[in-house]
Amino acid sequence: MVSASRSLLLKLWDLLSGTEVRSWKAHEAPVVVMAFDPSSSILATGSADSTIRLWDIEKGYCTHNLKGHSGVISALKFAGAGKTLRLFSGSVDCQIRLWDLTNRR
């Protein structure tokens, strides 16, 4: 499980032991929304800083930093799998975007 707090930290938790595995600073403003890909190995976070970041949960690093919205990210949803994995995002800027994660566009 991953949790987000106002301290700008994401925390990865081991649910069996109830212990924190790791924590890291995710964005420049609080995380508002999160979504896991179908394999649960990639986490997308949407922030009040208008960016979306994708995280490799096992290796613990950011794989994508998506910019394009001009408001708080309020919705994220993965579609597809593998090389056709895409991400839908919604923002308070009244835009819905479809991100091609292979081409980072």
Residue pairs with C-beta under 8 A, 6 or more apart in sequence:
1 12
1 13
1 15
2 10
2 11
2 12
2 13
2 34
2 43
2 57
3 10
3 11
3 13
4 10
4 11
4 26
4 30
4 31
4 34
4 45
5 11
5 30
6 30
8 25
8 26
8 27
8 28
8 29
8 30
8 31
9 23
9 24
9 25
9 26
10 23
10 24
10 25
10 26
10 31
10 43
10 45
10 55
11 20
11 22
11 23
12 20
12 21
12 22
12 23
12 57
12 60
13 19
13 20
13 21
14 20
14 21
22 60
24 60
26 45
26 47
26 53
26 55
27 45
27 47
27 48
27 49
27 51
27 53
28 47
28 49
28 51
29 47
29 48
29 49
30 47
30 48
31 45
31 46
31 47
32 46
32 47
32 48
32 72
32 73
32 74
33 45
33 46
33 73
33 74
33 75
33 76
34 43
34 44
34 45
34 46
34 76
35 43
35 44
35 76
35 77
35 78
35 87
36 42
36 43
36 44
36 78
37 43
37 44
37 78
37 81
37 85
38 78
38 81
39 81
40 57
41 56
41 57
41 58
42 54
42 55
42 56
42 57
42 63
42 78
42 85
43 54
43 55
43 57
44 52
44 53
44 54
44 55
44 76
44 78
44 87
45 52
45 53
45 54
45 55
45 76
46 52
46 72
46 73
46 74
46 75
46 76
46 89
46 91
47 53
47 72
47 73
48 72
48 73
50 67
50 69
50 70
50 71
50 72
50 73
50 91
50 93
51 65
51 66
51 67
51 69
51 73
52 64
52 65
52 66
52 69
52 73
52 76
52 87
52 89
52 99
53 62
53 64
53 65
53 66
54 62
54 63
54 64
54 66
54 87
54 101
55 61
55 62
55 63
56 62
56 63
64 101
64 104
66 87
66 89
66 99
66 104
68 97
69 89
69 91
69 93
69 95
69 97
70 91
70 93
70 95
71 91
71 92
71 93
72 91
72 92
73 89
73 90
73 91
74 90
74 91
74 92
75 88
75 89
75 90
75 91
76 87
76 88
76 89
76 90
77 87
77 88
78 85
78 86
78 87
78 88
79 85
79 86
79 87
79 88
80 86
83 102
84 102
85 101
85 102
86 98
86 99
86 100
86 101
87 98
87 99
87 101
88 96
88 97
88 98
88 99
89 96
89 97
89 99
90 96
90 97
91 97
99 105
